[in-house]
Amino acid sequence: MRSLGRSLGLGVLMWLIPFVVAFISFPLRGPARPLFESIMAVTVTGSAVVLGLAWLGRVERRPVRDGFLVGILWFAVCILIDAPLMLAGGPMHMSFADYMADIGLTYAGIPLVTTGLAAARSAGTARGAAAPSATAAG
């Protein structure tokens, strides 16, 4: 990975964006749980795509390997920041198994997205991957 500091900073953003959305939409968690879960899955995936494209614009060599590694790093950052908040000692009082089934599995999609973006760039099929401001259509 080119810059560990930048990768970690984007990893914190990867956690923060869904956290803010979850905080705002938390009243839906009880009465409309499927809607809440869908909002969170879309938010995590969308964040991974946008941040992945921003990160990938600076990768020069081994994009697939580095895409996988940054995805694992972001997954770990999300879990490590979440753990004190969500597990038994935190305000949500979740067991580790419940946490992984409810939240951790959603975070597991992050490396899939970053690796997929990197593979598409490497194959030359994602013109927008090299320049995040460019559109992939056309």
GURO-376741 format. One record per residue (C-alpha): x negated, y negated, z negated; residue in one letter. Coordinates in Angstrom, 3 decimals, always signed. Layout:
BEGIN
<node><x>X</x><y>Y</y><z>Z</z><rest>a</rest></node>
...
END
This chain:
BEGIN
<node><x>+0.000</x><y>+0.000</y><z>+0.000</z><rest>m</rest></node>
<node><x>-1.282</x><y>-3.381</y><z>+0.922</z><rest>r</rest></node>
<node><x>-0.441</x><y>-5.371</y><z>-2.221</z><rest>s</rest></node>
<node><x>+0.540</x><y>-3.622</y><z>-5.420</z><rest>l</rest></node>
<node><x>+1.581</x><y>-6.913</y><z>-7.042</z><rest>g</rest></node>
<node><x>+3.931</x><y>-7.806</y><z>-4.183</z><rest>r</rest></node>
<node><x>+5.286</x><y>-4.254</y><z>-4.106</z><rest>s</rest></node>
<node><x>+5.975</x><y>-4.373</y><z>-7.860</z><rest>l</rest></node>
<node><x>+7.616</x><y>-7.792</y><z>-7.544</z><rest>g</rest></node>
<node><x>+9.918</x><y>-6.516</y><z>-4.817</z><rest>l</rest></node>
<node><x>+10.575</x><y>-3.460</y><z>-7.005</z><rest>g</rest></node>
<node><x>+11.786</x><y>-5.724</y><z>-9.808</z><rest>v</rest></node>
<node><x>+14.045</x><y>-7.480</y><z>-7.284</z><rest>l</rest></node>
<node><x>+15.230</x><y>-4.033</y><z>-6.173</z><rest>m</rest></node>
<node><x>+16.430</x><y>-3.501</y><z>-9.735</z><rest>w</rest></node>
<node><x>+17.638</x><y>-7.060</y><z>-10.384</z><rest>l</rest></node>
<node><x>+19.979</x><y>-7.452</y><z>-7.407</z><rest>i</rest></node>
<node><x>+22.122</x><y>-4.381</y><z>-8.243</z><rest>p</rest></node>
<node><x>+21.972</x><y>-5.291</y><z>-11.947</z><rest>f</rest></node>
<node><x>+23.487</x><y>-8.725</y><z>-11.258</z><rest>v</rest></node>
<node><x>+26.156</x><y>-7.208</y><z>-8.993</z><rest>v</rest></node>
<node><x>+26.937</x><y>-4.575</y><z>-11.656</z><rest>a</rest></node>
<node><x>+27.201</x><y>-7.250</y><z>-14.338</z><rest>f</rest></node>
<node><x>+29.637</x><y>-9.272</y><z>-12.227</z><rest>i</rest></node>
<node><x>+31.714</x><y>-6.280</y><z>-11.145</z><rest>s</rest></node>
<node><x>+31.588</x><y>-4.411</y><z>-14.491</z><rest>f</rest></node>
<node><x>+35.282</x><y>-5.129</y><z>-15.272</z><rest>p</rest></node>
<node><x>+36.095</x><y>-2.754</y><z>-12.375</z><rest>l</rest></node>
<node><x>+34.141</x><y>+0.119</y><z>-13.936</z><rest>r</rest></node>
<node><x>+37.053</x><y>+1.354</y><z>-16.052</z><rest>g</rest></node>
<node><x>+40.220</x><y>+0.682</y><z>-14.061</z><rest>p</rest></node>
<node><x>+38.720</x><y>+1.065</y><z>-10.565</z><rest>a</rest></node>
<node><x>+35.722</x><y>+3.329</y><z>-11.076</z><rest>r</rest></node>
<node><x>+35.500</x><y>+4.600</y><z>-7.461</z><rest>p</rest></node>
<node><x>+35.459</x><y>+1.011</y><z>-6.178</z><rest>l</rest></node>
<node><x>+32.760</x><y>+0.059</y><z>-8.705</z><rest>f</rest></node>
<node><x>+30.614</x><y>+3.056</y><z>-7.719</z><rest>e</rest></node>
<node><x>+31.025</x><y>+2.239</y><z>-4.019</z><rest>s</rest></node>
<node><x>+30.057</x><y>-1.384</y><z>-4.594</z><rest>i</rest></node>
<node><x>+26.930</x><y>-0.254</y><z>-6.422</z><rest>m</rest></node>
<node><x>+25.912</x><y>+2.293</y><z>-3.767</z><rest>a</rest></node>
<node><x>+26.316</x><y>-0.299</y><z>-1.008</z><rest>v</rest></node>
<node><x>+24.406</x><y>-2.881</y><z>-3.064</z><rest>t</rest></node>
<node><x>+21.460</x><y>-0.555</y><z>-3.754</z><rest>v</rest></node>
<node><x>+21.309</x><y>+0.579</y><z>-0.121</z><rest>t</rest></node>
<node><x>+21.625</x><y>-2.942</y><z>+1.255</z><rest>g</rest></node>
<node><x>+18.964</x><y>-4.210</y><z>-1.131</z><rest>s</rest></node>
<node><x>+16.628</x><y>-1.379</y><z>-0.127</z><rest>a</rest></node>
<node><x>+17.100</x><y>-2.217</y><z>+3.558</z><rest>v</rest></node>
<node><x>+16.554</x><y>-5.979</y><z>+3.176</z><rest>v</rest></node>
<node><x>+13.620</x><y>-5.658</y><z>+0.772</z><rest>l</rest></node>
<node><x>+12.198</x><y>-2.744</y><z>+2.755</z><rest>g</rest></node>
<node><x>+12.168</x><y>-4.822</y><z>+5.935</z><rest>l</rest></node>
<node><x>+10.555</x><y>-7.725</y><z>+4.076</z><rest>a</rest></node>
<node><x>+7.886</x><y>-5.415</y><z>+2.651</z><rest>w</rest></node>
<node><x>+7.351</x><y>-3.495</y><z>+5.900</z><rest>l</rest></node>
<node><x>+6.539</x><y>-6.664</y><z>+7.833</z><rest>g</rest></node>
<node><x>+3.111</x><y>-6.693</y><z>+6.152</z><rest>r</rest></node>
<node><x>+2.214</x><y>-3.021</y><z>+6.608</z><rest>v</rest></node>
<node><x>-0.449</x><y>-2.498</y><z>+9.256</z><rest>e</rest></node>
<node><x>-1.554</x><y>+1.142</y><z>+8.902</z><rest>r</rest></node>
<node><x>+0.213</x><y>+4.347</y><z>+7.844</z><rest>r</rest></node>
<node><x>+3.702</x><y>+2.803</y><z>+7.636</z><rest>p</rest></node>
<node><x>+5.525</x><y>+6.109</y><z>+6.972</z><rest>v</rest></node>
<node><x>+3.213</x><y>+7.091</y><z>+4.111</z><rest>r</rest></node>
<node><x>+3.328</x><y>+3.596</y><z>+2.658</z><rest>d</rest></node>
<node><x>+7.100</x><y>+3.362</y><z>+3.157</z><rest>g</rest></node>
<node><x>+7.500</x><y>+6.560</y><z>+1.147</z><rest>f</rest></node>
<node><x>+5.109</x><y>+5.361</y><z>-1.567</z><rest>l</rest></node>
<node><x>+6.772</x><y>+1.959</y><z>-1.970</z><rest>v</rest></node>
<node><x>+10.163</x><y>+3.692</y><z>-2.152</z><rest>g</rest></node>
<node><x>+8.913</x><y>+5.959</y><z>-4.938</z><rest>i</rest></node>
<node><x>+7.415</x><y>+2.926</y><z>-6.690</z><rest>l</rest></node>
<node><x>+10.711</x><y>+1.004</y><z>-6.476</z><rest>w</rest></node>
<node><x>+12.629</x><y>+4.073</y><z>-7.681</z><rest>f</rest></node>
<node><x>+10.275</x><y>+4.318</y><z>-10.684</z><rest>a</rest></node>
<node><x>+10.536</x><y>+0.576</y><z>-11.418</z><rest>v</rest></node>
<node><x>+14.343</x><y>+0.785</y><z>-11.402</z><rest>c</rest></node>
<node><x>+14.370</x><y>+3.804</y><z>-13.719</z><rest>i</rest></node>
<node><x>+11.791</x><y>+2.305</y><z>-16.113</z><rest>l</rest></node>
<node><x>+13.643</x><y>-1.005</y><z>-16.414</z><rest>i</rest></node>
<node><x>+17.015</x><y>+0.736</y><z>-16.750</z><rest>d</rest></node>
<node><x>+15.960</x><y>+3.301</y><z>-19.345</z><rest>a</rest></node>
<node><x>+15.960</x><y>+0.991</y><z>-22.403</z><rest>p</rest></node>
<node><x>+19.316</x><y>-0.468</y><z>-21.344</z><rest>l</rest></node>
<node><x>+21.201</x><y>+2.665</y><z>-20.375</z><rest>m</rest></node>
<node><x>+19.922</x><y>+5.604</y><z>-22.367</z><rest>l</rest></node>
<node><x>+20.882</x><y>+6.689</y><z>-25.880</z><rest>a</rest></node>
<node><x>+18.965</x><y>+3.890</y><z>-27.635</z><rest>g</rest></node>
<node><x>+20.376</x><y>+1.140</y><z>-25.410</z><rest>g</rest></node>
<node><x>+23.757</x><y>-0.589</y><z>-25.279</z><rest>p</rest></node>
<node><x>+25.251</x><y>+1.912</y><z>-22.775</z><rest>m</rest></node>
<node><x>+24.366</x><y>+5.007</y><z>-24.901</z><rest>h</rest></node>
<node><x>+24.108</x><y>+7.396</y><z>-21.942</z><rest>m</rest></node>
<node><x>+22.389</x><y>+10.757</y><z>-22.068</z><rest>s</rest></node>
<node><x>+19.524</x><y>+11.225</y><z>-19.606</z><rest>f</rest></node>
<node><x>+21.588</x><y>+13.755</y><z>-17.628</z><rest>a</rest></node>
<node><x>+24.567</x><y>+11.365</y><z>-17.413</z><rest>d</rest></node>
<node><x>+22.267</x><y>+8.513</y><z>-16.428</z><rest>y</rest></node>
<node><x>+20.638</x><y>+10.507</y><z>-13.625</z><rest>m</rest></node>
<node><x>+24.018</x><y>+11.731</y><z>-12.337</z><rest>a</rest></node>
<node><x>+25.605</x><y>+8.280</y><z>-12.479</z><rest>d</rest></node>
<node><x>+22.790</x><y>+5.833</y><z>-11.671</z><rest>i</rest></node>
<node><x>+19.532</x><y>+7.664</y><z>-11.039</z><rest>g</rest></node>
<node><x>+20.876</x><y>+9.554</y><z>-8.050</z><rest>l</rest></node>
<node><x>+21.819</x><y>+6.268</y><z>-6.389</z><rest>t</rest></node>
<node><x>+18.279</x><y>+4.979</y><z>-6.940</z><rest>y</rest></node>
<node><x>+16.962</x><y>+8.189</y><z>-5.338</z><rest>a</rest></node>
<node><x>+18.181</x><y>+6.808</y><z>-2.023</z><rest>g</rest></node>
<node><x>+15.601</x><y>+4.004</y><z>-2.137</z><rest>i</rest></node>
<node><x>+12.656</x><y>+6.135</y><z>-0.906</z><rest>p</rest></node>
<node><x>+14.899</x><y>+7.564</y><z>+1.819</z><rest>l</rest></node>
<node><x>+15.643</x><y>+4.063</y><z>+3.099</z><rest>v</rest></node>
<node><x>+12.059</x><y>+2.776</y><z>+2.929</z><rest>t</rest></node>
<node><x>+10.680</x><y>+5.932</y><z>+4.545</z><rest>t</rest></node>
<node><x>+13.335</x><y>+5.840</y><z>+7.259</z><rest>g</rest></node>
<node><x>+12.632</x><y>+2.181</y><z>+8.043</z><rest>l</rest></node>
<node><x>+8.911</x><y>+2.896</y><z>+8.204</z><rest>a</rest></node>
<node><x>+9.412</x><y>+5.948</y><z>+10.432</z><rest>a</rest></node>
<node><x>+11.620</x><y>+3.936</y><z>+12.782</z><rest>a</rest></node>
<node><x>+8.999</x><y>+1.206</y><z>+12.967</z><rest>r</rest></node>
<node><x>+6.263</x><y>+3.731</y><z>+13.533</z><rest>s</rest></node>
<node><x>+8.248</x><y>+5.340</y><z>+16.359</z><rest>a</rest></node>
<node><x>+8.913</x><y>+1.933</y><z>+17.869</z><rest>g</rest></node>
<node><x>+12.691</x><y>+2.301</y><z>+17.596</z><rest>t</rest></node>
<node><x>+13.357</x><y>-0.508</y><z>+15.110</z><rest>a</rest></node>
<node><x>+12.323</x><y>-3.737</y><z>+16.785</z><rest>r</rest></node>
<node><x>+13.598</x><y>-5.697</y><z>+13.789</z><rest>g</rest></node>
<node><x>+11.346</x><y>-3.829</y><z>+11.352</z><rest>a</rest></node>
<node><x>+8.168</x><y>-5.618</y><z>+12.427</z><rest>a</rest></node>
<node><x>+9.787</x><y>-9.049</y><z>+12.121</z><rest>a</rest></node>
<node><x>+12.554</x><y>-9.169</y><z>+9.499</z><rest>p</rest></node>
<node><x>+14.059</x><y>-12.301</y><z>+11.069</z><rest>s</rest></node>
<node><x>+14.545</x><y>-10.593</y><z>+14.452</z><rest>a</rest></node>
<node><x>+17.722</x><y>-8.714</y><z>+15.253</z><rest>t</rest></node>
<node><x>+17.650</x><y>-5.049</y><z>+16.142</z><rest>a</rest></node>
<node><x>+20.446</x><y>-5.446</y><z>+18.695</z><rest>a</rest></node>
<node><x>+19.896</x><y>-6.273</y><z>+22.322</z><rest>g</rest></node>
END
